[in-house]
Amino acid sequence: MATNTGKCFEPHDESKVKTPPENGKSVTFLNPRREQVMLVHADRYCRKGRVGCTDCFFEKDQRVADYIVSKPGLVDVVVELKGTDVMAAIEQISATIPVWMKHEHCTGKIGALIVSSKGASHPDIQTKFLLKQKHFKKQGIKLKHVTDPNPIFEFAVFV
């Protein structure tokens, strides 16, 4: 795995690209052809005004998703590794997507993934989640939610 130097963009060409853990969770994306994949540290490093960062694009106090895992020419997956608040995760993803869509590295095809400790099991939350999922689908965005703390995905699932 490539070592992060504190910059927004971390290139990878391994067969498995794994996000650093957050809240005891991480996600692995399969990359069997070992093509270039870009891991964007959206929440931790990509903040405007951060010393030494020339490619930071999120506002300092903006709530954004943890990562964007970009497979150029295919899809960019916005990833939020959350404890239990699924609706807050959706808000963070919703705030991340329009900013990323304007970025020069955006592929134009977006997917979204929430990895949380609990599902959207409460009826009110489940209804809100399904409505948001439908809203994203109308925009061509596949939103997935899993409670496995270390899921493995192929990028094609989000296309």
C-alpha positions as CSV (number, residue, x, y, z in Angstrom):
1,M,0.0,0.0,0.0
2,A,1.3,3.5,-0.8
3,T,2.3,5.6,2.2
4,N,0.3,8.8,2.6
5,T,2.4,11.9,2.9
6,G,-0.5,14.0,4.1
7,K,-1.7,15.1,0.7
8,C,-5.2,14.9,-0.7
9,F,-4.4,12.4,-3.4
10,E,-2.8,9.0,-2.8
11,P,-2.2,6.9,-6.0
12,H,-2.5,3.1,-5.8
13,D,-1.9,0.3,-8.3
14,E,-2.3,-2.7,-5.9
15,S,-4.7,-5.5,-6.6
16,K,-6.6,-4.5,-3.4
17,V,-7.0,-0.8,-2.5
18,K,-8.0,-0.3,1.2
19,T,-9.1,2.9,2.9
20,P,-7.4,3.7,6.2
21,P,-9.6,2.8,9.1
22,E,-12.1,5.3,10.6
23,N,-14.4,4.4,13.4
24,G,-13.1,0.9,13.4
25,K,-14.1,0.4,9.7
26,S,-12.5,0.4,6.3
27,V,-13.4,-0.7,2.8
28,T,-11.4,-2.6,0.2
29,F,-11.8,-2.2,-3.5
30,L,-10.7,-4.9,-5.8
31,N,-8.3,-3.9,-8.6
32,P,-7.2,-7.2,-10.2
33,R,-5.7,-5.5,-13.3
34,R,-3.6,-3.3,-10.9
35,E,-4.7,-0.1,-12.7
36,Q,-4.2,3.3,-11.3
37,V,-6.7,4.1,-8.5
38,M,-6.7,7.4,-6.6
39,L,-7.6,7.5,-2.9
40,V,-8.7,11.0,-2.0
41,H,-8.5,11.8,1.7
42,A,-11.4,14.2,1.6
43,D,-12.1,14.7,5.2
44,R,-8.7,14.5,6.7
45,Y,-6.4,16.2,4.3
46,C,-8.3,18.0,1.5
47,R,-9.0,21.3,3.3
48,K,-8.4,24.7,1.7
49,G,-5.8,26.7,3.5
50,R,-4.0,23.6,4.9
51,V,-0.3,24.4,5.1
52,G,1.6,22.8,2.3
53,C,-1.4,21.6,0.3
54,T,-1.7,22.9,-3.2
55,D,-4.6,20.7,-4.4
56,C,-7.0,21.0,-1.4
57,F,-10.6,21.8,-2.5
58,F,-13.0,21.4,0.4
59,E,-13.8,24.3,2.7
60,K,-12.1,24.2,6.1
61,D,-15.3,23.7,8.1
62,Q,-17.4,21.8,5.5
63,R,-18.8,18.4,6.5
64,V,-17.6,15.9,3.9
65,A,-17.3,12.2,3.4
66,D,-14.1,10.5,4.6
67,Y,-12.8,9.3,1.2
68,I,-13.3,9.3,-2.5
69,V,-11.9,6.2,-4.2
70,S,-11.5,7.0,-7.9
71,K,-10.9,4.5,-10.7
72,P,-10.3,6.8,-13.6
73,G,-12.5,6.1,-16.6
74,L,-15.0,4.0,-14.6
75,V,-16.4,5.5,-11.3
76,D,-15.6,7.5,-8.2
77,V,-17.0,6.1,-5.0
78,V,-17.6,8.6,-2.2
79,V,-17.1,6.6,1.1
80,E,-18.3,7.5,4.6
81,L,-17.1,5.2,7.4
82,K,-19.6,6.0,10.1
83,G,-20.5,4.8,13.6
84,T,-24.3,4.7,13.7
85,D,-25.7,7.9,12.3
86,V,-26.7,6.8,8.7
87,M,-28.5,10.1,8.0
88,A,-25.5,12.2,8.9
89,A,-23.4,10.0,6.6
90,I,-25.9,10.7,3.8
91,E,-25.6,14.5,4.5
92,Q,-21.8,14.2,4.3
93,I,-21.9,12.3,1.1
94,S,-24.5,14.8,-0.3
95,A,-22.1,17.7,0.6
96,T,-19.1,16.0,-1.0
97,I,-20.6,15.0,-4.4
98,P,-21.2,18.5,-5.9
99,V,-17.7,19.7,-4.9
100,W,-16.0,16.6,-6.3
101,M,-18.1,16.8,-9.5
102,K,-16.4,20.1,-10.3
103,H,-12.9,18.7,-9.7
104,E,-10.7,17.9,-12.7
105,H,-10.1,14.4,-11.5
106,C,-13.8,13.5,-11.3
107,T,-14.7,10.7,-13.7
108,G,-18.2,12.0,-14.1
109,K,-19.7,8.7,-12.8
110,I,-20.3,8.7,-9.0
111,G,-21.1,5.9,-6.5
112,A,-21.6,6.3,-2.8
113,L,-21.0,3.9,0.1
114,I,-21.8,4.1,3.8
115,V,-20.2,1.6,6.1
116,S,-21.8,1.8,9.6
117,S,-22.2,-0.1,12.8
118,K,-25.9,-0.3,12.5
119,G,-28.4,-0.4,9.6
120,A,-31.1,2.0,8.9
121,S,-33.5,-0.3,10.9
122,H,-35.8,2.2,12.6
123,P,-38.8,2.7,10.3
124,D,-38.4,6.5,10.1
125,I,-34.7,6.3,9.3
126,Q,-35.2,3.4,6.8
127,T,-37.9,5.5,5.0
128,K,-35.6,8.5,4.8
129,F,-32.7,6.4,3.6
130,L,-34.8,4.8,0.9
131,L,-36.0,8.2,-0.2
132,K,-32.4,9.5,-0.4
133,Q,-31.4,6.3,-2.3
134,K,-34.1,7.0,-4.8
135,H,-33.0,10.6,-5.1
136,F,-29.4,9.6,-5.8
137,K,-30.6,7.0,-8.3
138,K,-32.4,9.7,-10.3
139,Q,-29.1,11.5,-10.5
140,G,-27.4,8.3,-11.7
141,I,-25.7,7.6,-8.4
142,K,-25.8,4.2,-6.8
143,L,-25.9,4.5,-3.0
144,K,-25.1,1.4,-0.9
145,H,-25.1,0.9,2.8
146,V,-23.5,-2.0,4.6
147,T,-22.9,-2.9,8.3
148,D,-19.9,-5.2,7.6
149,P,-17.0,-3.2,9.2
150,N,-14.5,-4.3,6.4
151,P,-16.5,-4.9,3.2
152,I,-14.9,-5.8,-0.1
153,F,-16.3,-4.4,-3.4
154,E,-15.6,-4.4,-7.1
155,F,-15.8,-0.9,-8.6
156,A,-18.4,-2.2,-11.2
157,V,-21.0,-2.5,-8.4
158,F,-21.2,1.3,-8.4
159,V,-21.5,1.8,-12.1
